[in-house]
Amino acid sequence: MKINPVTVTLKNNVTITIRAAIKTDAEDLLEAGWRYLQESPYLISTVNEFNFTKQQEQAWIRSLNESDNSLLLVAIYNNRIIGTLQLSGESRSKIRHNALLGIAVRRQWQEVGLGTALIRTAVGWAKAKGILKNIWLNVHATNGLAIALYKKMGFTEAGYQKNYIRDPGGRQIDNLLMGLFLE
Ligand SMILES: CC(C)(COP(=O)(O)OP(=O)(O)OC[C@H]1O[C@@H](n2cnc3c(N)ncnc32)[C@H](O)[C@@H]1OP(=O)(O)O)[C@@H](O)C(=O)NCCC(=O)NCCS
């Protein structure tokens, strides 16, 4: 097993499970991914660009599960995915101690500690595994809630890319690169 499932009681007193994604999650992962994009302006893909097939999603789950420096976590309530975190590890030998983190939580589950629990679980896995030394993430510089969460979890600012993002309304937004250094 990639990681032992974790049960967490959130601030709303609801207990959820965090576990590694498996092949049969593909359809629900696609549904959750589509919902995250509908609900948040802070993700890079647009809904139209998120058009993967079930087979492509299954292949993506398998590739992350088979990679020893990658992880795909899902948070489950009532058999449905309510949050997702991926660590995409680099494959080339000189940089395989680095992974890029991506995270999203369904809107009605935000601000009750689920993002915190997902990141804590992923960082715990990375430390126990011992391959990853640096975890990186990209965040809209305007995404205050996410930046507050990342700083709380120990991430620090590594640099800004000016006007990197252009939203559908034409507004230019800086990208913030953040890093967490495991040793
Ligand atoms: C960003 C996101 C992953 C955070 O997950 P979450 O489950 O909502 O976060 P948590 O409840 O664990 O923690 C939020 C932290 O942000 C801070 N926070 C909470 N409310 C806040 C607010 N209104 N404004 C600013 N910071 C806030 C606090 O530090 C809080 O931690 P605390 O409750 O221990 O004090 C989630 O809101 C989300 O998916 N948003 C939409 C997609 C997205 O932005 N993804 C990230 C792209 S980089």
The ligand as an SDF file (V2000), in Angstrom:
LIG
                    3D

 48 50  0  0  0  0  0  0  0  0999 V2000
   -6.5640   26.6650   -0.5740 C   0  0  0  0  0  0  0  0  0  0  0  0
   -7.2310   25.4320    0.0180 C   0  0  0  0  0  0  0  0  0  0  0  0
   -6.5700   24.1720   -0.5130 C   0  0  0  0  0  0  0  0  0  0  0  0
   -7.0640   25.4850    1.5400 C   0  0  0  0  0  0  0  0  0  0  0  0
   -7.6840   24.3600    2.1120 O   0  0  0  0  0  0  0  0  0  0  0  0
   -8.6480   24.5450    3.3680 P   0  0  0  0  0  0  0  0  0  0  0  0
   -9.1320   23.1860    3.7350 O   0  0  0  0  0  0  0  0  0  0  0  0
   -9.6790   25.5540    3.0390 O   0  0  0  0  0  0  0  0  0  0  0  0
   -7.6280   25.0960    4.4650 O   0  0  0  0  0  0  0  0  0  0  0  0
   -7.6040   24.8840    6.0550 P   0  0  0  0  0  0  0  0  0  0  0  0
   -8.9870   25.0380    6.5730 O   0  0  0  0  0  0  0  0  0  0  0  0
   -6.8960   23.6340    6.3890 O   0  0  0  0  0  0  0  0  0  0  0  0
   -6.6240   26.0520    6.5170 O   0  0  0  0  0  0  0  0  0  0  0  0
   -6.8190   27.3270    6.0930 C   0  0  0  0  0  0  0  0  0  0  0  0
   -5.8030   28.2300    6.7860 C   0  0  0  0  0  0  0  0  0  0  0  0
   -5.8250   29.4310    6.0560 O   0  0  0  0  0  0  0  0  0  0  0  0
   -5.9790   30.5210    6.9750 C   0  0  0  0  0  0  0  0  0  0  0  0
   -7.3130   31.0690    6.7620 N   0  0  0  0  0  0  0  0  0  0  0  0
   -8.5210   30.5650    7.0630 C   0  0  0  0  0  0  0  0  0  0  0  0
   -9.4780   31.3960    6.6730 N   0  0  0  0  0  0  0  0  0  0  0  0
   -8.8650   32.4220    6.0790 C   0  0  0  0  0  0  0  0  0  0  0  0
   -9.3230   33.5900    5.4380 C   0  0  0  0  0  0  0  0  0  0  0  0
  -10.6330   33.8690    5.3210 N   0  0  0  0  0  0  0  0  0  0  0  0
   -8.4040   34.4240    4.9010 N   0  0  0  0  0  0  0  0  0  0  0  0
   -7.0860   34.1570    5.0050 C   0  0  0  0  0  0  0  0  0  0  0  0
   -6.6040   33.0580    5.6020 N   0  0  0  0  0  0  0  0  0  0  0  0
   -7.4860   32.2070    6.1390 C   0  0  0  0  0  0  0  0  0  0  0  0
   -5.7220   29.9940    8.3320 C   0  0  0  0  0  0  0  0  0  0  0  0
   -4.3240   30.0410    8.5500 O   0  0  0  0  0  0  0  0  0  0  0  0
   -6.1830   28.5580    8.1990 C   0  0  0  0  0  0  0  0  0  0  0  0
   -5.5310   27.7380    9.0940 O   0  0  0  0  0  0  0  0  0  0  0  0
   -6.1060   27.6520   10.6290 P   0  0  0  0  0  0  0  0  0  0  0  0
   -7.5710   27.3830   10.4910 O   0  0  0  0  0  0  0  0  0  0  0  0
   -5.3580   26.5270   11.2530 O   0  0  0  0  0  0  0  0  0  0  0  0
   -5.8460   28.9750   11.2680 O   0  0  0  0  0  0  0  0  0  0  0  0
   -8.7420   25.3890   -0.2990 C   0  0  0  0  0  0  0  0  0  0  0  0
   -9.3730   26.5060    0.2730 O   0  0  0  0  0  0  0  0  0  0  0  0
   -9.0440   25.3380   -1.7840 C   0  0  0  0  0  0  0  0  0  0  0  0
   -9.0810   24.2880   -2.3620 O   0  0  0  0  0  0  0  0  0  0  0  0
   -9.2790   26.4920   -2.4180 N   0  0  0  0  0  0  0  0  0  0  0  0
   -9.6350   26.5400   -3.8370 C   0  0  0  0  0  0  0  0  0  0  0  0
   -8.5490   25.9960   -4.7530 C   0  0  0  0  0  0  0  0  0  0  0  0
   -7.1880   26.5750   -4.4210 C   0  0  0  0  0  0  0  0  0  0  0  0
   -7.0580   27.7590   -4.1830 O   0  0  0  0  0  0  0  0  0  0  0  0
   -6.1770   25.7050   -4.4470 N   0  0  0  0  0  0  0  0  0  0  0  0
   -4.8230   26.1020   -4.1950 C   0  0  0  0  0  0  0  0  0  0  0  0
   -4.1860   26.4970   -5.4500 C   0  0  0  0  0  0  0  0  0  0  0  0
   -2.4630   26.8750   -5.1800 S   0  0  0  0  0  0  0  0  0  0  0  0
  1  2  1  0
  2  3  1  0
  2  4  1  0
  2 36  1  0
  4  5  1  0
  5  6  1  0
  6  7  2  0
  6  8  1  0
  6  9  1  0
  9 10  1  0
 10 11  2  0
 10 12  1  0
 10 13  1  0
 13 14  1  0
 14 15  1  0
 15 16  1  0
 15 30  1  0
 16 17  1  0
 17 18  1  0
 17 28  1  0
 18 19  1  0
 18 27  1  0
 19 20  2  0
 20 21  1  0
 21 22  1  0
 21 27  2  0
 22 23  1  0
 22 24  2  0
 24 25  1  0
 25 26  2  0
 26 27  1  0
 28 29  1  0
 28 30  1  0
 30 31  1  0
 31 32  1  0
 32 33  2  0
 32 34  1  0
 32 35  1  0
 36 37  1  0
 36 38  1  0
 38 39  2  0
 38 40  1  0
 40 41  1  0
 41 42  1  0
 42 43  1  0
 43 44  2  0
 43 45  1  0
 45 46  1  0
 46 47  1  0
 47 48  1  0
M  END
$$$$
